Amino acid sequence: MLVLLLMPVVYVVVQVRRGRFGVPAAVAASAWFGLSALVLVLLLGEALLADEGDPPSDDLQGRLPARIEIVRRDESCGSGGCARVYALRDVGGAPAGVVAGRLRATGLDGCRRSIWWPDLRRRCTSVSVIGDGVLVSVTFEGLP
């Protein structure tokens, strides 16, 4: 983030050395600095205002491979935050190990950051086999 804030300064220095610093260059540098500062404020605000008790969004349905359905949805909260837990099964009756393997192959297992919202937390999804069922838990990691 510091690089974004320093880029307008570098731009202005380069333009001055080339002898081309004028109103368009000043407007461009000011706009860049203003937008960078706005993004920084949004990131800091999100970190300070994000609640530990916020559960992850309920968007697993659109990310499941074909023929795998959600049997049960639960939400649990503890001292580390909240999680959504899903019990899944294959419509054709495939074993739990095969279902878990298909879920992992699609990239469902792991952590990712949000692209569109300035959220500093990572959304982590883990796939596990419990007995003859498959559980998928979705949690937040990181700040706050």
C-alpha positions in Angstrom: 0.0 0.0 0.0 2.9 2.3 0.7 4.0 1.9 -3.0 0.6 3.2 -4.1 1.0 6.3 -1.9 4.6 6.9 -3.2 3.8 6.5 -6.9 2.3 10.0 -7.3 5.4 11.5 -5.7 7.7 9.5 -8.1 5.5 10.6 -11.0 5.8 14.3 -10.1 9.6 14.1 -9.6 10.0 12.4 -13.0 7.8 15.0 -14.7 9.6 17.9 -13.1 13.0 16.5 -14.2 11.7 16.2 -17.7 10.4 19.7 -17.6 6.8 18.6 -18.3 5.1 19.3 -15.0 1.9 21.2 -15.5 -1.7 21.2 -14.6 -2.5 17.7 -16.2 0.4 16.1 -14.3 -0.6 17.8 -11.0 -4.2 16.6 -11.5 -3.1 13.1 -12.3 -0.8 12.9 -9.2 -3.5 14.4 -6.9 -6.1 11.9 -8.2 -3.8 9.0 -7.8 -2.9 10.0 -4.2 -6.5 10.7 -3.3 -7.7 7.3 -4.6 -4.8 5.5 -2.8 -5.6 7.3 0.4 -9.3 6.3 0.1 -8.4 2.6 -0.4 -6.1 2.8 2.7 -8.9 4.4 4.7 -11.3 1.7 3.6 -8.9 -1.1 4.5 -8.2 0.3 7.9 -11.9 0.9 8.5 -12.7 -2.6 7.6 -10.1 -3.9 9.9 -11.3 -1.8 12.8 -15.1 -2.3 12.2 -15.1 -6.0 11.2 -16.8 -8.0 13.9 -15.4 -11.3 15.1 -18.9 -12.7 15.2 -19.6 -12.1 11.5 -20.2 -15.4 9.8 -18.9 -15.9 6.3 -21.4 -15.5 3.5 -23.6 -18.4 2.6 -22.4 -18.9 -1.0 -21.3 -22.5 -1.1 -24.1 -23.7 -3.3 -22.8 -21.9 -6.4 -19.3 -23.4 -5.9 -20.2 -27.1 -5.7 -19.4 -29.6 -8.5 -22.3 -31.2 -10.3 -24.3 -34.0 -8.5 -23.2 -32.8 -5.0 -25.8 -31.3 -2.8 -26.1 -29.7 0.6 -27.8 -31.9 3.2 -27.6 -29.7 6.2 -26.3 -26.2 7.0 -25.2 -25.1 10.5 -23.7 -21.9 11.9 -21.5 -22.1 15.0 -19.7 -19.4 16.9 -17.0 -19.5 19.5 -14.1 -17.5 20.9 -12.3 -17.6 17.5 -15.2 -16.3 15.5 -18.1 -17.9 13.6 -18.1 -20.6 11.0 -20.6 -22.1 8.6 -20.6 -25.9 8.4 -22.2 -27.8 5.6 -22.9 -31.6 5.4 -22.7 -32.7 1.8 -23.5 -35.8 -0.2 -23.4 -37.1 -3.7 -26.7 -37.5 -5.4 -25.6 -40.8 -7.0 -24.4 -42.2 -3.6 -20.6 -42.0 -4.1 -18.5 -42.7 -1.0 -17.5 -39.8 1.2 -13.8 -40.1 0.2 -14.7 -39.7 -3.5 -16.9 -36.7 -2.8 -14.2 -35.0 -0.7 -11.7 -35.7 -3.4 -13.9 -34.0 -6.0 -14.4 -31.0 -3.8 -10.7 -30.6 -3.3 -10.0 -31.0 -7.0 -12.3 -28.1 -7.8 -10.2 -25.9 -5.4 -12.8 -25.6 -2.7 -10.3 -26.5 0.0 -8.1 -23.6 1.0 -8.0 -19.9 1.8 -8.6 -16.9 -0.4 -9.0 -13.2 0.0 -12.0 -11.2 -1.2 -11.3 -9.3 -4.5 -14.1 -6.9 -4.5 -14.4 -5.7 -0.9 -11.4 -4.4 1.1 -11.5 -7.1 3.7 -8.3 -8.0 5.3 -9.5 -11.4 6.5 -9.1 -14.5 4.5 -12.0 -16.8 3.9 -10.9 -20.4 4.5 -12.8 -23.5 3.5 -11.8 -26.9 4.7 -13.1 -30.3 3.5 -13.2 -33.2 5.9 -14.6 -36.7 5.9 -16.4 -37.6 9.1 -17.6 -41.2 9.2 -19.6 -41.7 6.0 -20.3 -38.0 5.4 -18.4 -35.0 4.1 -18.3 -31.7 6.1 -17.2 -28.4 4.7 -16.5 -25.6 7.1 -16.1 -22.0 6.1 -14.3 -19.6 8.5 -12.5 -16.2 8.5 -8.8 -16.0 9.4 -6.6 -13.0 10.0 -7.7 -9.6 11.2 -9.4 -8.4 13.3 
